[in-house]
């Protein structure tokens, strides 16, 4: 089953990250605002990609002087999604 997630990142230009996870894979990744070329490329590269691998790859990436980046915020969003997905499985 495909589950939709929305995440409001902090400390970056992107205002909203949305994506779906199905069978542990990322689909339909979209960023609202931010660097359009880079974020469109990330969205294309991660389509159908393993969510846990993406999280590990992106976690900790920084943007210039900031302590985070859109990629890092995506990793945090995926972590939240995976945690809520695991909680839902336990509740079932």
Secondary structure, 3 states (H helix, E strand, C coil): CCEEEEECCCCCCCCEEEEEEECCEEEEEEEECCCHHHHHHHHHHHCCCEHHHHHHHHCCCCCCCCCCCHHHHHHHHHHHHHHHHHHHHHHC
